[in-house]
Amino acid sequence: MDHTSKGDKVEFKDVYVGNVIVIAGQSNIQFKLKESSTPESEWTGDDLLREYTLPRIEKGEPFTPEDGWVSCTAENAGGWSAIGYHIGKIIREKTGEAVALVNCYQGASVIEAWIPEDIVNQDKYRLPDELTHNDHRYSVYLAWNSPGKLFHHSLEKITPYTVNDVVWYQGESNTGIGEYAIYPQLAVEMVNSWRAAFKDETLPFVFIQIADFDYRQDDAWKNLQKAQMTIPSLVEGVKVVPCADICESDNIHPKTKSVLSARVADVILGQQ
């Protein structure tokens, strides 16, 4: 791309227009391709599939903001979000357009950390400790699990950058016995606050319903799953994708992500 003005010429290289997707939530969307059931022999590179990783409180991610936009290669694909990688590959194949993924996730994060604190701190969203999941209070996770912490630390670093879609996979850390009652409205608050931050009132969201987990076949887990399915009735432009029927239930982190990702990609493409 060349731009000339008054004799001065500025040339931009390696710039593309395409789909920008925020990959957000907690550990199941942070879950790496190398940890999934997709064999390494199927990892492929693609220069027009790229990702950018937002700043994280927890260290140890293979990519950092200092790396900038990273192109997918067969060598580095294992460190990518498995869901992000598969979604990106499918959209690339079906559209031929460039795809950019923005990683905005934190394992063991509660939804309240992704919403501005002045919203979360309203009385209607306060629950006694005995009704909330331990991740709200576990000492290691306190570094990021306070109201608004991750909204400010991570998400705000790229707003109001223009994005096409948000894929959200979170909820396991909000499976306390009473949290299902407030989770749908908190999800609405999150969607609205993110749309405001991106200055896009119609930004599409795809929520992934948490998978079945044999160890947690209790009312709190199941009620949160049911609550997630009600979110589209509360706010426009949100779809919920179920995954219990296509994921393993013997692990809180199901290894099969490819089929789920195809389901999500189909929803994204259907909304464009």
Contacts in CASP RR format, 6 or more apart in sequence:
PFRMAT RR
TARGET T0000
AUTHOR 0000-0000-0000
METHOD contacts of the structure
MODEL  1
MDHTSKGDKVEFKDVYVGNVIVIAGQSNIQFKLKESSTPESEWTGDDLLR
EYTLPRIEKGEPFTPEDGWVSCTAENAGGWSAIGYHIGKIIREKTGEAVA
LVNCYQGASVIEAWIPEDIVNQDKYRLPDELTHNDHRYSVYLAWNSPGKL
FHHSLEKITPYTVNDVVWYQGESNTGIGEYAIYPQLAVEMVNSWRAAFKD
ETLPFVFIQIADFDYRQDDAWKNLQKAQMTIPSLVEGVKVVPCADICESD
NIHPKTKSVLSARVADVILGQQ
1 11 0 8 1.000
1 12 0 8 1.000
1 13 0 8 1.000
1 15 0 8 1.000
2 9 0 8 1.000
2 10 0 8 1.000
2 11 0 8 1.000
2 12 0 8 1.000
3 9 0 8 1.000
3 10 0 8 1.000
3 11 0 8 1.000
3 12 0 8 1.000
4 10 0 8 1.000
16 48 0 8 1.000
16 98 0 8 1.000
17 97 0 8 1.000
17 98 0 8 1.000
18 97 0 8 1.000
18 98 0 8 1.000
18 99 0 8 1.000
18 100 0 8 1.000
18 164 0 8 1.000
19 91 0 8 1.000
19 95 0 8 1.000
19 97 0 8 1.000
19 98 0 8 1.000
19 99 0 8 1.000
19 100 0 8 1.000
19 164 0 8 1.000
19 165 0 8 1.000
19 268 0 8 1.000
19 272 0 8 1.000
20 99 0 8 1.000
20 100 0 8 1.000
20 101 0 8 1.000
20 102 0 8 1.000
20 161 0 8 1.000
20 162 0 8 1.000
20 163 0 8 1.000
20 164 0 8 1.000
21 84 0 8 1.000
21 87 0 8 1.000
21 88 0 8 1.000
21 91 0 8 1.000
21 99 0 8 1.000
21 100 0 8 1.000
21 101 0 8 1.000
21 102 0 8 1.000
21 163 0 8 1.000
21 164 0 8 1.000
21 165 0 8 1.000
21 166 0 8 1.000
21 167 0 8 1.000
21 268 0 8 1.000
22 101 0 8 1.000
22 102 0 8 1.000
22 104 0 8 1.000
22 163 0 8 1.000
22 165 0 8 1.000
22 166 0 8 1.000
22 167 0 8 1.000
23 29 0 8 1.000
23 51 0 8 1.000
23 81 0 8 1.000
23 83 0 8 1.000
23 84 0 8 1.000
23 87 0 8 1.000
23 101 0 8 1.000
23 102 0 8 1.000
23 103 0 8 1.000
23 104 0 8 1.000
23 105 0 8 1.000
23 167 0 8 1.000
24 104 0 8 1.000
24 105 0 8 1.000
24 114 0 8 1.000
24 155 0 8 1.000
24 166 0 8 1.000
24 167 0 8 1.000
24 168 0 8 1.000
24 169 0 8 1.000
24 170 0 8 1.000
25 104 0 8 1.000
25 105 0 8 1.000
25 106 0 8 1.000
25 107 0 8 1.000
25 109 0 8 1.000
25 114 0 8 1.000
25 168 0 8 1.000
25 169 0 8 1.000
25 170 0 8 1.000
26 105 0 8 1.000
26 106 0 8 1.000
26 107 0 8 1.000
26 108 0 8 1.000
26 109 0 8 1.000
26 169 0 8 1.000
26 170 0 8 1.000
26 171 0 8 1.000
26 172 0 8 1.000
26 173 0 8 1.000
27 105 0 8 1.000
27 107 0 8 1.000
27 108 0 8 1.000
27 172 0 8 1.000
27 253 0 8 1.000
28 83 0 8 1.000
28 169 0 8 1.000
28 172 0 8 1.000
28 208 0 8 1.000
28 210 0 8 1.000
28 211 0 8 1.000
28 252 0 8 1.000
28 253 0 8 1.000
28 254 0 8 1.000
29 81 0 8 1.000
29 83 0 8 1.000
29 84 0 8 1.000
29 105 0 8 1.000
29 167 0 8 1.000
29 168 0 8 1.000
29 169 0 8 1.000
29 170 0 8 1.000
29 208 0 8 1.000
30 81 0 8 1.000
30 103 0 8 1.000
30 105 0 8 1.000
30 106 0 8 1.000
30 107 0 8 1.000
31 81 0 8 1.000
31 82 0 8 1.000
31 83 0 8 1.000
31 253 0 8 1.000
31 257 0 8 1.000
32 62 0 8 1.000
32 78 0 8 1.000
32 79 0 8 1.000
32 80 0 8 1.000
32 81 0 8 1.000
32 82 0 8 1.000
33 43 0 8 1.000
33 77 0 8 1.000
33 78 0 8 1.000
33 79 0 8 1.000
33 80 0 8 1.000
33 81 0 8 1.000
33 82 0 8 1.000
33 85 0 8 1.000
33 257 0 8 1.000
34 40 0 8 1.000
34 78 0 8 1.000
34 79 0 8 1.000
35 82 0 8 1.000
35 253 0 8 1.000
35 255 0 8 1.000
36 82 0 8 1.000
36 255 0 8 1.000
36 256 0 8 1.000
36 257 0 8 1.000
36 258 0 8 1.000
37 255 0 8 1.000
37 256 0 8 1.000
37 257 0 8 1.000
37 258 0 8 1.000
38 82 0 8 1.000
38 86 0 8 1.000
38 257 0 8 1.000
38 258 0 8 1.000
40 78 0 8 1.000
43 74 0 8 1.000
43 77 0 8 1.000
43 78 0 8 1.000
44 74 0 8 1.000
44 77 0 8 1.000
44 89 0 8 1.000
45 71 0 8 1.000
45 72 0 8 1.000
45 73 0 8 1.000
45 74 0 8 1.000
45 77 0 8 1.000
46 71 0 8 1.000
46 72 0 8 1.000
46 89 0 8 1.000
46 92 0 8 1.000
47 71 0 8 1.000
47 72 0 8 1.000
48 92 0 8 1.000
48 96 0 8 1.000
48 97 0 8 1.000
48 98 0 8 1.000
48 99 0 8 1.000
49 71 0 8 1.000
49 72 0 8 1.000
49 85 0 8 1.000
49 88 0 8 1.000
49 89 0 8 1.000
49 92 0 8 1.000
49 98 0 8 1.000
49 99 0 8 1.000
49 101 0 8 1.000
50 69 0 8 1.000
50 70 0 8 1.000
50 71 0 8 1.000
50 72 0 8 1.000
50 98 0 8 1.000
50 99 0 8 1.000
50 100 0 8 1.000
50 101 0 8 1.000
51 63 0 8 1.000
51 69 0 8 1.000
51 70 0 8 1.000
51 72 0 8 1.000
51 80 0 8 1.000
51 81 0 8 1.000
51 84 0 8 1.000
51 100 0 8 1.000
51 101 0 8 1.000
51 102 0 8 1.000
51 103 0 8 1.000
52 65 0 8 1.000
52 68 0 8 1.000
52 69 0 8 1.000
52 70 0 8 1.000
52 100 0 8 1.000
52 101 0 8 1.000
52 102 0 8 1.000
52 103 0 8 1.000
52 158 0 8 1.000
53 61 0 8 1.000
53 63 0 8 1.000
53 64 0 8 1.000
53 65 0 8 1.000
53 67 0 8 1.000
53 70 0 8 1.000
53 103 0 8 1.000
54 65 0 8 1.000
54 102 0 8 1.000
54 103 0 8 1.000
54 104 0 8 1.000
54 154 0 8 1.000
54 155 0 8 1.000
54 157 0 8 1.000
54 158 0 8 1.000
55 64 0 8 1.000
55 65 0 8 1.000
55 153 0 8 1.000
55 154 0 8 1.000
55 157 0 8 1.000
56 106 0 8 1.000
56 153 0 8 1.000
56 154 0 8 1.000
57 106 0 8 1.000
57 143 0 8 1.000
57 144 0 8 1.000
57 149 0 8 1.000
57 150 0 8 1.000
57 153 0 8 1.000
58 106 0 8 1.000
58 107 0 8 1.000
58 143 0 8 1.000
58 144 0 8 1.000
61 103 0 8 1.000
62 76 0 8 1.000
62 79 0 8 1.000
63 70 0 8 1.000
63 79 0 8 1.000
63 103 0 8 1.000
65 157 0 8 1.000
69 100 0 8 1.000
70 76 0 8 1.000
72 80 0 8 1.000
72 85 0 8 1.000
77 85 0 8 1.000
78 85 0 8 1.000
80 101 0 8 1.000
81 101 0 8 1.000
81 103 0 8 1.000
81 105 0 8 1.000
82 257 0 8 1.000
82 258 0 8 1.000
82 261 0 8 1.000
83 167 0 8 1.000
83 169 0 8 1.000
83 208 0 8 1.000
83 257 0 8 1.000
83 260 0 8 1.000
83 261 0 8 1.000
83 264 0 8 1.000
84 101 0 8 1.000
84 167 0 8 1.000
84 261 0 8 1.000
85 261 0 8 1.000
86 257 0 8 1.000
86 258 0 8 1.000
86 261 0 8 1.000
86 262 0 8 1.000
86 265 0 8 1.000
87 101 0 8 1.000
87 167 0 8 1.000
87 261 0 8 1.000
87 264 0 8 1.000
87 265 0 8 1.000
87 268 0 8 1.000
88 99 0 8 1.000
88 101 0 8 1.000
88 265 0 8 1.000
90 261 0 8 1.000
90 262 0 8 1.000
90 265 0 8 1.000
91 97 0 8 1.000
91 99 0 8 1.000
91 265 0 8 1.000
91 268 0 8 1.000
91 269 0 8 1.000
92 98 0 8 1.000
92 99 0 8 1.000
94 265 0 8 1.000
94 269 0 8 1.000
95 269 0 8 1.000
102 158 0 8 1.000
102 161 0 8 1.000
102 163 0 8 1.000
104 154 0 8 1.000
104 155 0 8 1.000
106 113 0 8 1.000
106 144 0 8 1.000
106 150 0 8 1.000
106 154 0 8 1.000
107 173 0 8 1.000
108 135 0 8 1.000
108 138 0 8 1.000
108 140 0 8 1.000
108 141 0 8 1.000
108 145 0 8 1.000
108 173 0 8 1.000
109 135 0 8 1.000
109 141 0 8 1.000
109 144 0 8 1.000
109 145 0 8 1.000
109 150 0 8 1.000
109 170 0 8 1.000
109 173 0 8 1.000
110 133 0 8 1.000
110 135 0 8 1.000
110 136 0 8 1.000
110 145 0 8 1.000
110 173 0 8 1.000
110 174 0 8 1.000
111 170 0 8 1.000
111 171 0 8 1.000
111 173 0 8 1.000
111 174 0 8 1.000
111 183 0 8 1.000
111 186 0 8 1.000
111 187 0 8 1.000
111 190 0 8 1.000
112 120 0 8 1.000
112 125 0 8 1.000
112 136 0 8 1.000
112 145 0 8 1.000
112 146 0 8 1.000
112 147 0 8 1.000
112 148 0 8 1.000
112 186 0 8 1.000
113 144 0 8 1.000
113 145 0 8 1.000
113 146 0 8 1.000
113 147 0 8 1.000
113 148 0 8 1.000
113 149 0 8 1.000
113 150 0 8 1.000
113 151 0 8 1.000
114 148 0 8 1.000
114 150 0 8 1.000
114 151 0 8 1.000
114 155 0 8 1.000
114 170 0 8 1.000
114 190 0 8 1.000
115 147 0 8 1.000
115 148 0 8 1.000
115 151 0 8 1.000
115 186 0 8 1.000
115 189 0 8 1.000
115 190 0 8 1.000
115 193 0 8 1.000
116 147 0 8 1.000
116 148 0 8 1.000
116 151 0 8 1.000
116 152 0 8 1.000
116 193 0 8 1.000
117 146 0 8 1.000
117 147 0 8 1.000
117 148 0 8 1.000
119 125 0 8 1.000
119 189 0 8 1.000
119 193 0 8 1.000
120 147 0 8 1.000
120 148 0 8 1.000
120 186 0 8 1.000
120 189 0 8 1.000
121 147 0 8 1.000
124 182 0 8 1.000
124 185 0 8 1.000
125 182 0 8 1.000
125 185 0 8 1.000
125 186 0 8 1.000
127 178 0 8 1.000
127 179 0 8 1.000
127 182 0 8 1.000
129 136 0 8 1.000
129 137 0 8 1.000
130 177 0 8 1.000
131 176 0 8 1.000
131 177 0 8 1.000
131 178 0 8 1.000
131 179 0 8 1.000
132 174 0 8 1.000
132 176 0 8 1.000
132 178 0 8 1.000
132 179 0 8 1.000
133 173 0 8 1.000
133 174 0 8 1.000
133 175 0 8 1.000
133 176 0 8 1.000
133 179 0 8 1.000
135 141 0 8 1.000
135 145 0 8 1.000
135 173 0 8 1.000
136 145 0 8 1.000
136 173 0 8 1.000
138 145 0 8 1.000
141 173 0 8 1.000
144 150 0 8 1.000
144 153 0 8 1.000
145 173 0 8 1.000
151 193 0 8 1.000
151 197 0 8 1.000
155 194 0 8 1.000
155 197 0 8 1.000
156 197 0 8 1.000
159 197 0 8 1.000
159 198 0 8 1.000
159 199 0 8 1.000
160 197 0 8 1.000
160 198 0 8 1.000
160 199 0 8 1.000
160 200 0 8 1.000
161 198 0 8 1.000
162 198 0 8 1.000
162 200 0 8 1.000
163 198 0 8 1.000
163 200 0 8 1.000
163 203 0 8 1.000
164 204 0 8 1.000
164 268 0 8 1.000
164 272 0 8 1.000
165 203 0 8 1.000
165 204 0 8 1.000
165 205 0 8 1.000
165 206 0 8 1.000
165 268 0 8 1.000
165 271 0 8 1.000
166 194 0 8 1.000
166 203 0 8 1.000
166 204 0 8 1.000
166 205 0 8 1.000
166 206 0 8 1.000
167 205 0 8 1.000
167 206 0 8 1.000
167 208 0 8 1.000
167 264 0 8 1.000
167 268 0 8 1.000
168 190 0 8 1.000
168 205 0 8 1.000
168 206 0 8 1.000
168 207 0 8 1.000
168 208 0 8 1.000
169 207 0 8 1.000
169 208 0 8 1.000
169 210 0 8 1.000
171 183 0 8 1.000
171 210 0 8 1.000
171 224 0 8 1.000
171 228 0 8 1.000
172 210 0 8 1.000
172 213 0 8 1.000
172 252 0 8 1.000
174 183 0 8 1.000
174 186 0 8 1.000
174 224 0 8 1.000
175 210 0 8 1.000
175 216 0 8 1.000
175 220 0 8 1.000
175 221 0 8 1.000
175 224 0 8 1.000
176 220 0 8 1.000
176 224 0 8 1.000
177 219 0 8 1.000
177 220 0 8 1.000
178 220 0 8 1.000
178 223 0 8 1.000
179 220 0 8 1.000
179 224 0 8 1.000
180 220 0 8 1.000
180 223 0 8 1.000
180 224 0 8 1.000
180 226 0 8 1.000
180 227 0 8 1.000
181 227 0 8 1.000
183 224 0 8 1.000
183 227 0 8 1.000
183 228 0 8 1.000
184 227 0 8 1.000
184 228 0 8 1.000
184 230 0 8 1.000
184 231 0 8 1.000
184 234 0 8 1.000
185 234 0 8 1.000
187 207 0 8 1.000
187 228 0 8 1.000
187 231 0 8 1.000
187 234 0 8 1.000
187 235 0 8 1.000
187 238 0 8 1.000
188 231 0 8 1.000
188 234 0 8 1.000
188 235 0 8 1.000
191 205 0 8 1.000
191 235 0 8 1.000
191 238 0 8 1.000
192 235 0 8 1.000
194 203 0 8 1.000
194 205 0 8 1.000
195 201 0 8 1.000
195 202 0 8 1.000
195 203 0 8 1.000
202 236 0 8 1.000
202 237 0 8 1.000
204 237 0 8 1.000
204 238 0 8 1.000
204 239 0 8 1.000
204 268 0 8 1.000
204 271 0 8 1.000
205 237 0 8 1.000
205 238 0 8 1.000
205 239 0 8 1.000
206 238 0 8 1.000
206 239 0 8 1.000
206 240 0 8 1.000
206 241 0 8 1.000
206 264 0 8 1.000
206 267 0 8 1.000
206 268 0 8 1.000
206 271 0 8 1.000
207 228 0 8 1.000
207 231 0 8 1.000
207 238 0 8 1.000
207 239 0 8 1.000
207 240 0 8 1.000
207 241 0 8 1.000
208 240 0 8 1.000
208 241 0 8 1.000
208 243 0 8 1.000
208 260 0 8 1.000
208 264 0 8 1.000
209 225 0 8 1.000
209 228 0 8 1.000
209 229 0 8 1.000
209 240 0 8 1.000
209 241 0 8 1.000
209 242 0 8 1.000
209 243 0 8 1.000
209 244 0 8 1.000
210 221 0 8 1.000
210 224 0 8 1.000
210 225 0 8 1.000
210 228 0 8 1.000
210 243 0 8 1.000
211 243 0 8 1.000
211 244 0 8 1.000
211 247 0 8 1.000
211 248 0 8 1.000
211 249 0 8 1.000
211 254 0 8 1.000
212 244 0 8 1.000
212 247 0 8 1.000
212 249 0 8 1.000
213 221 0 8 1.000
213 249 0 8 1.000
213 251 0 8 1.000
213 252 0 8 1.000
214 249 0 8 1.000
214 250 0 8 1.000
215 252 0 8 1.000
216 252 0 8 1.000
225 244 0 8 1.000
228 240 0 8 1.000
229 240 0 8 1.000
229 242 0 8 1.000
231 238 0 8 1.000
231 240 0 8 1.000
232 238 0 8 1.000
232 239 0 8 1.000
232 240 0 8 1.000
237 271 0 8 1.000
239 267 0 8 1.000
239 271 0 8 1.000
241 260 0 8 1.000
241 263 0 8 1.000
241 264 0 8 1.000
241 267 0 8 1.000
243 254 0 8 1.000
243 260 0 8 1.000
243 263 0 8 1.000
246 256 0 8 1.000
246 259 0 8 1.000
246 260 0 8 1.000
246 263 0 8 1.000
247 254 0 8 1.000
247 256 0 8 1.000
247 259 0 8 1.000
247 260 0 8 1.000
248 254 0 8 1.000
248 255 0 8 1.000
248 256 0 8 1.000
254 260 0 8 1.000
END
